[in-house]
Amino acid sequence: MLTEAFSEAFRLILSADADLFEILWLSVQVSLTALLVSIVLGLPIGTTLAIANFPGKNVCITVINSLMGMPPVVVGLLVYLALSRSGPFGVFGLLYTPSAMVIAQVLLITPIIAALTCQVMDDLHKEYRDLFFSLSIPLNKAVAAYLWDARYSLITAVLAGFGRAISEVGAVMIVGGNIDHLTRVMTTAIALETSRGELSVALGLGIVLLALALSVNGLVTTVRSRARYYGCA
Amino acid sequence: MRETRDSGKPNLQISVNNLCLDMLGSRVLDQIDLTIDQPGVTMILGPNGAGKSLLLKCIHGLLSPTQGSIGFNGLNGNPKQAMVFQKPVLLRRSVMDNMRFADQDRQTQSELEQALDSVQLLEKREHPATQLSGGEQQRLALARALLTKPDLLLLDEPTASLDPASVLIIEKLIQQATRQHIKSIFISHDIGQARRLSADVIFLNRGLVIEYSDAAPFFFAPHSNEAKAFLSGEIVL
C-alpha cells in the first residue's frame, strides 16, 4: 500500500497535477509574502534592540526571545479573534483569506528574525563599537556596515523564518480554514488528505514540502560555508 | 608652546587635568595631571593593570573619566584622532574594502594601494581581512588608521605578540608618521622598542603617574624605585 502511495505521489508530481501545484503555489506565495513583511519588520527591530540604548531594552529582548517559541495554534487563535466579525479588525473581512494566513505567519516569524538579528548584531556591535567611534563613523554608515558584515548570518536567520513559515500548520488552519482553491496550503492539505485516507496526495505534498525544507537547509549550509571563508561565521 | 623645527606648525598639546576613573567600585586612574606637548612618540610604560590602556581610552574619548578633564590645544578645534587596538578590529570583508571603509577623503585607488604597499599588504588586497596573520592584521589596522590622516595616533600595544618583521614595519610607519607631524601615544611592554621610538615617557603604576619625563633621562636615570625596578627587568607589583 505504501509503495502504491509513493508511486501515485511521484505520478502526481511528475504529471504536474494542477490541484497539487495550485496548493504548492499558494503555500509559497503566502510564506514568501509573510517572509518579506517579517524581514521589513524584523531586521530594524533586531538591529535597534542590539545597538540602541533605552530604558526597558532587556525586557524587550526577553519578550522577543520568548515570542520565538510562541505556539502556532495560539497565534492562530489570537489572529482569529482579531479578524473575526466581532473582533477589532472584523470589518476588513480578512478571516479565511490568504491575507489572514500571511498575518498569522508574520506574527510567527517576525520574532524569530528579530531575535536572531538582535543576537548577530549585538555580537558585531560589541566587536566594532570602539573602531567605529575611533574612525568617527556616522550611525547610518555603521548600521549599513553591521547589516553588510552580518549578511550571511542574517540570511541564515531569514531562511530559518521561511522554514518555520512554510512548514507551519496550526495557525494557517485556524485563520485560513483550509478552503479548497482558496486557502488550502501544503501543510493543511497534508493534514486533510491524511485524515481522508488519501495517502498518495498527502505523500506527494509531503515530498514537495520535504524537498523545499531540504533546499532551504542546503542553502543555509552553503551560506554558512561562504561565511566561514570571510570569517563571518 | 614648542614648535616642530621644519614645519613651524604648532605641536598638539594634550592636557590631562586631575583625571580620575572609577570602575566596579575601585579607582583605576587616580589624579592624573599631565601636559603632553613633546612632538613625536609619547610612550606609556608600566606593569599590567597599571591603567595604561584606560588612560589611552580616556584620551581618545572611549571612556568618560569619573572626575577631571582632558583638553587639547595647539590646533584649531579638536584634533583628529585614530586608535589602533591591541587586538586589531577588522571588518569582515577584503583588505582593500577595510581601507575603503575608513577612507572618508575619497582617496584614489592608487593612493589606497600605496597605503597598503607601505605595510606590505598590496598583494593581499583582495584577501578576507580576518584571514590574515596576526602581524598582517595589525599592519592593516595601522595603515587604516593612518589613512584617516590623524593629528593624534593612539596605539595600544600594537606590536604585542608580533613577529620581528611586522614589528619593524610598524615601527618604521610610526617614525614616518612622526616625520609627518602626527603625534603618537604608544603603549608598549618592550623596553627596547620604547628606547627606539619614544620622545618622552609616562610611567604608570597602580593608576598613578609615577614619572613623566623626556625619554633620555627616564631610561638613563629614572627617579622612582618602581621605574628603576621596571627598567632593570624586575617584577613590579
Interface residues (C-beta under 8 A of the other chain):
Chain A: E127 Y128 D130 L131 F133 S134 L135 S136 I137 A145 W148 D149 Y229 Y230 G231 C232
Chain B: H60 G61 L62 Q81 A82 M83 F85 V89 L91 R92 R93 F101 A102 Q104 P128 A129 T130 Q131 R144 A145 T148
